[in-house]
Amino acid sequence: MKKFWPWLRLVLAVAILVAVGLRLGTGAFVDGLRAIDAFSVAAALAIGFATTLLSAGRWVLIARRLGLSLSMRTAVSDYYRALLVNAVLPAGVLGDVHRAVNHGRESGDVGRGVRAVFFERFAGQMVLIGIGLAVLLTHPAPGLGLAPDGTTAALVLAGLAALVVVGWRIRPVRKVLVNTLADGIRLLSFKTWPAVIGLSAATVAGYVAMFVVAARAAGSDATITQLAPVVVLALLIMAIPVNIGGFGPREAFLAVAFGAAGLGAQHGFTTGIVYGVLALIAALPGAVVLFLSRRTKVEKAEVVAERLGQPREQELALAR
């Protein structure tokens, strides 16, 4: 199952897109591509830069609190690279895995490097869930019956507790849990978590702004109040690891949510397509980072090869 799960996720994502496309017609997909103009591209790049800067700042705070060295410049470049990899490869987490392991190796502690990225992403998701609950409490999603309640939260917490109890009985998992708990306690500082929450909230605002740009480009005239509950739920749906570069469940949910809210299912599907393309455009600076990092590695390899060859040349000269 572990071997076939990545392919199964890919198949499920394709099936979702095909099912929605057959239901609404291919016109919604084509309309989404045609709706993208110069303004939406510029807005995507600007919003993408802002959210990447905020997310990288959150990563720097957490990494340094855990005793790892990480400059803001390195964090931004690595984050852009991770965003691009997440956008073009299935599952949407491979870029984060790469930056976690890479930073851990460079810092001399792979485990702590991975935990720093875990806490950075976890903090963002927790703030998103908190904002989502707040929005749904004040503006329930119309027609979806998705107002939050205590039962759902209790079930989620019970599930997490069960996983911890089961994992504690397995020695390797127990070691990971102990190290993660210890680092988590280190992050419970007034010098860290308020700033992390603030940066995460600002990042979520950037994602919401990107959705609003996508909705306007798709031709929707829904108000921010109407879009807010749908958008925060869509952001949570995007965390499901069944997608193709982010496409899949998001488009299906938006089609259903827009239809239930009376905003038009086709507009919802088109908004999802536009958002996906704009998110990819916002991650394109990561291609520059990949090119420059590859070029730097090649140059370093050439320098090392040249240095390795120097003693041999000197020895030959002395022999003559």
Residue, then its C-alpha position, 0 to 999 in steps of 0.5 A: m500500500k505504501k508503494f502504490w499510495p502516491w499513484l493512488r493519490l494521483v488517480l484520485a485527483v485526476a478522477i475528481l477533476v474529470a468528474v467535475g469537468l464532466r458535470l460542468g463541462t470543459g468550458a469552465f476550465v477554458d474560461g479559467l485559463r482565459a480569465i487570467d490577465a496582466f493585472s491578475v498575474a501582477a497581483a499573484l506575483a505581489i501577493g506571492f512575494a508577501t506570503t513567501l516573505l511572511s512564511a519564511g520569517r515564521w520559519v526563521l523564528i522557529a528555526r532560531r528558537l530551536g538553535l538552528s542557524l537560518s538567514m532570512r535570505t536563505a529562508v526566502s530562496d528555499y521557501y520559493r523553491a519548495l513552493l515551486v516543487n509543491a506546485v508542480l509535483p503530486a501530494g504538494v509536500l515534497g518541496d517542504v520535505h526537501r527544504a527540511v532535510n536540506h536545512g537539517r543537513e546544512s545545520g548539522d541536525v537533520g532531525r531538528g531541521v525536519r521538526a523546525v519545518f514541521f512546526e512552521r507548517f503546523a503553526g500555519q495550519m493551526v492559525l488557519i483552522g482558528i481563523g476558519l472557526a472564527v469566520l464560520l461562527t460569525h458567517p456560516a457557509p450558506g447552504l453547506g451546513l458547515a457551522p463548527d461545533g464542539t463535537t467535531a473538534a472533540l472527535v479530531l482531538a480524540g483521534l490525535a490522542a489515539l495516534v499518540v497513544v499507539g505511537w508511544r508503544i513503538r520505540p522509534v516513534r516514541k523517540v520522535l514524539v519525545n524530541t518533538l514534544a521537547d522542541g514544542i515546549r521550547l517554542l512556547s515562549f512569549k518571544t516566539w509564539p505571538a510573532v508566529i501567530g501574527l505572521s501566520a495570520a498575515t499569511v492567511a490574509g494573503y491567501v484570502a486576497m489571492f482567492v478574491v483576485a481569482a474570483r474576480a478574474a473568474g467573473s464572480d461579483a460575490t462580496i467579501t462576506q460571501l466569499a470569506p467562509v467558502v475561502v477559508l474552507a477551501l484553504l483547509i480542503m487544500a491540505i488534503p494530500v490528494n491533488i495534482g499540483g494543488f488541483g483536485p478537491r479544491e475545484a470540486f469543493l468550490a463548485v459545490a460551495f459556490g452552487a450551494a451559496g447561490l454564486g454559481a457552481q461553474h463560477g466556483f470551479t473556474t475560480g479554483i482553476v484561476y487560483g491554481v494557475l495564479a498560485l503556480i505563477a506566484a511560485l515561479p520565482g522558485a525556478v530562478v532559485l533552482f537555476l541559480s542553486r544548480r549553477t552554484k553547485v556546478e561552479k563549486a564542483e569545478v573549483v573543487a576539481e581544479r583544486l584536486g588537480q593542482p597538487r598533481e600538476q605541481e608534482l609533475a613539474l617537480a619531477r621534470 
